[in-house]
Amino acid sequence: MLPKKIRSALRTLASPELTVAALAALMVLVTACTLAQTRLGNFDAVKVYIRSAFIWWEPARSSWRVPFSREELRSAFCC
């Protein structure tokens, strides 16, 4: 029998809510990369959005960018 903390952690990792949140984050990432392809081209968009250490979000008609660490997103969504 597993300890209570491990069972609780496994139950949380197996939750449908976490799965939906991870899928939603992936859809946002793919959409951002797809939209960036018009400016950057296919290979550069993939390099910037998919293969980079940070994900940069640029709101429309704005001069500022918001960084998201890929490692933080991986740990948050366990991917």
C-alpha positions in Angstrom: 0.0 0.0 0.0 1.3 3.4 -1.0 1.7 6.2 1.6 -1.1 8.8 1.7 1.0 11.6 0.2 2.1 9.5 -2.8 -1.5 8.4 -3.4 -2.7 12.0 -3.3 0.1 13.1 -5.7 -0.8 10.3 -8.1 -4.5 11.1 -7.9 -3.7 14.8 -8.7 -1.5 13.9 -11.7 -4.2 11.6 -13.0 -7.0 14.2 -12.7 -9.0 15.1 -15.8 -8.6 18.8 -14.8 -4.8 18.6 -15.2 -5.3 16.9 -18.5 -7.6 19.6 -19.8 -5.3 22.3 -18.6 -2.3 20.8 -20.3 -4.2 20.4 -23.5 -5.4 24.0 -23.3 -1.9 25.2 -22.8 -0.7 23.2 -25.8 -3.5 24.6 -28.0 -2.4 28.1 -27.0 1.2 27.3 -27.9 0.3 25.8 -31.3 -2.0 28.7 -32.1 0.6 31.2 -31.2 3.2 29.4 -33.4 0.8 29.1 -36.3 0.0 32.8 -36.2 3.7 33.7 -36.0 4.4 31.7 -39.2 3.0 34.6 -41.2 5.7 36.9 -39.9 8.6 34.6 -39.3 8.1 31.7 -41.7 7.7 28.0 -40.8 11.1 27.2 -39.5 11.7 30.4 -37.6 8.3 30.2 -35.9 9.0 26.7 -34.7 12.5 27.7 -33.5 11.1 30.6 -31.5 7.9 29.1 -30.1 8.5 25.4 -29.9 12.3 24.9 -29.5 13.1 27.9 -27.3 13.7 28.1 -23.5 11.1 30.8 -23.2 7.8 31.4 -24.8 7.2 35.1 -25.6 3.7 36.4 -25.9 3.2 39.7 -27.7 -0.2 41.3 -27.3 -1.7 42.8 -30.5 -0.8 46.5 -31.1 1.6 46.5 -28.1 5.3 47.1 -27.7 5.8 44.8 -24.7 6.3 41.1 -24.5 5.5 38.6 -21.7 8.0 35.8 -21.1 7.0 32.3 -20.0 9.7 29.9 -19.0 9.3 26.5 -20.8 10.6 24.7 -17.7 8.0 26.4 -15.5 5.3 25.4 -17.9 6.6 21.8 -18.0 6.7 21.5 -14.2 3.3 23.2 -13.9 1.6 20.9 -16.4 3.9 17.8 -15.9 4.7 17.5 -19.6 
